[in-house]
């Protein structure tokens, strides 16, 4: 429906990736409980995600995360900037330039399903996901291989 009303509309998403510890906790009252994550590292990832809009890119990676990446993955990083986290703490920011068209994107299913059909569909999807997970774990799959397919 949205595509018909706005044919040239595109969704843009930004991701901020950082590494560190976090504490998961439930907060709220007896009527409503929400899950939250408390950590300076979670806050850093959120700030990186917000900065993707400023830099006009979909992915920002922090230096601490880049430091622990495999050498093969590091080859595809592009250094964007060095920012000051606190007065004497600089941190480099990285991104990865990937052609989004290399990824298989499924078209949304807009058909109406009965409750039983939905349950069967979820079961099928879970089996398919489990089989894929097994094949990836047993094949020695590496994310860095995706970058080799990128023509840029």
C-alpha positions as MATLAB code, in Angstrom:
seq = 'XXXXXXXXXXXXXXXXXXXXXXXXXXXXXXXXXXXXXXXXXXXXXXXXXXXXXXXXXXXXXXXXXXXXXXXXXXXXXXXXXXXXXXXXXXXXXXXXXXXXXXXXXXXXXXXXXXXXXXXXXXXXXXXXXXXXXXXXXXXXXXXXXXXXXXXX';
ca = [
       0.000    0.000    0.000;
       2.817    2.408    0.898;
       4.639    1.706   -2.379;
       1.509    2.614   -4.353;
       1.127    5.928   -2.512;
       4.844    6.789   -2.653;
       6.428    4.880   -5.553;
       9.955    6.274   -5.110;
      10.051    5.813   -1.337;
      13.120    4.000    0.003;
      13.961    2.921    3.512;
      17.471    3.719    4.714;
      18.860    2.099    7.824;
      22.044    2.830    9.713;
      24.006    0.438   11.913;
      26.581    1.281   14.559;
      28.812   -1.623   15.590;
      30.859   -1.594   18.785;
      32.118   -4.280   21.155;
      31.975   -4.514   24.936;
      30.031   -5.754   27.936;
      26.377   -5.059   28.723;
      23.901   -5.844   31.470;
      20.425   -6.914   30.451;
      17.663   -6.057   32.846;
      13.908   -5.864   33.177;
      12.500   -2.545   34.360;
       8.953   -1.428   34.906;
       6.012   -2.145   37.156;
       3.669   -5.049   37.753;
       1.594   -3.850   34.768;
       4.332   -3.283   32.227;
       7.867   -4.633   32.003;
      10.448   -3.599   29.430;
      13.836   -5.103   28.743;
      16.791   -2.753   28.543;
      20.538   -3.003   28.164;
      22.808   -0.904   30.341;
      26.384   -0.267   29.312;
      28.605    2.500   27.997;
      29.245    0.168   25.063;
      25.549   -0.015   24.166;
      25.446    3.782   24.330;
      28.470    3.953   22.026;
      26.794    1.670   19.477;
      23.694    3.884   19.612;
      25.823    7.011   19.068;
      27.561    5.344   16.128;
      24.179    4.449   14.651;
      23.109    8.078   14.955;
      26.336    9.226   13.306;
      25.597    7.144   10.202;
      23.147    9.899    9.224;
      25.839   12.560    9.598;
      28.353   10.628    7.506;
      25.693    9.506    5.026;
      26.690    5.843    5.216;
      24.791    2.745    6.367;
      27.504    1.229    8.613;
      29.925    2.636   11.190;
      32.397    0.367   12.980;
      34.316    1.445   16.082;
      38.071    1.028   16.411;
      37.787   -1.491   19.306;
      35.662   -3.745   17.097;
      37.958   -3.270   14.116;
      40.910   -4.274   16.314;
      39.441   -7.725   16.985;
      38.344   -8.464   13.409;
      40.157  -11.086   11.380;
      42.971   -9.819    9.140;
      40.929  -10.806    6.083;
      37.945   -8.718    7.260;
      40.198   -5.764    8.115;
      41.258   -5.577    4.474;
      37.778   -4.318    3.582;
      37.580   -1.577    6.203;
      37.853    2.046    5.156;
      38.935    4.534    7.798;
      36.495    7.436    7.880;
      37.459    9.659   10.750;
      39.058    9.936   14.158;
      36.735   11.297   16.828;
      37.275   12.300   20.423;
      35.266   10.175   22.844;
      36.498   12.032   25.920;
      39.080   14.822   26.171;
      42.109   12.550   25.710;
      40.551    9.461   24.104;
      40.546    9.416   20.302;
      38.786    6.614   18.443;
      38.930    5.792   14.749;
      35.734    5.114   12.827;
      35.558    2.662    9.946;
      33.048    1.599    7.333;
      32.770   -1.096    4.699;
      31.731   -0.309    1.146;
      29.582   -3.166   -0.136;
      27.249   -3.335   -3.098;
      23.858   -3.996   -1.481;
      22.681   -5.749   -4.639;
      24.934   -8.722   -3.807;
      22.588   -9.731   -0.994;
      19.492  -11.827   -1.577;
      16.556   -9.776   -0.343;
      13.256  -11.572   -0.021;
      10.112   -9.827   -1.157;
       7.542   -9.432    1.635;
       4.665  -11.880    1.616;
       1.419   -9.911    1.660;
      -0.954  -12.884    1.473;
      -3.384  -13.452    4.375;
      -2.712  -16.667    6.303;
      -4.939  -18.578    8.721;
      -3.604  -19.316   12.203;
      -2.723  -22.874   11.208;
      -0.955  -21.717    8.037;
       1.037  -19.166   10.048;
       2.100  -21.866   12.493;
       3.159  -24.173    9.654;
       5.035  -21.314    7.975;
       6.931  -20.515   11.204;
       7.809  -24.199   11.636;
       9.076  -24.406    8.049;
      11.093  -21.200    8.490;
      12.634  -22.524   11.720;
      13.647  -25.790   10.018;
      15.092  -23.886    7.076;
      17.001  -21.538    9.421;
      18.347  -24.461   11.474;
      19.488  -26.267    8.319;
      21.184  -23.117    7.050;
      22.899  -22.585   10.405;
      24.203  -26.160   10.350;
      25.483  -25.839    6.791;
      27.233  -22.543    7.599;
      28.823  -23.908   10.770;
      30.024  -27.038    8.981;
      31.281  -25.312    5.826;
      33.835  -22.909    7.283;
      31.812  -19.950    5.896;
      33.474  -16.551    6.246;
      31.750  -13.177    6.013;
      34.878  -11.711    4.454;
      34.200  -13.858    1.365;
      31.222  -11.619    0.567;
      33.549   -8.676    0.074;
      35.493  -10.551   -2.599;
      32.317  -10.670   -4.684;
      31.958   -6.878   -4.587;
      33.139   -5.355   -7.845;
      34.263   -2.078   -6.199;
];
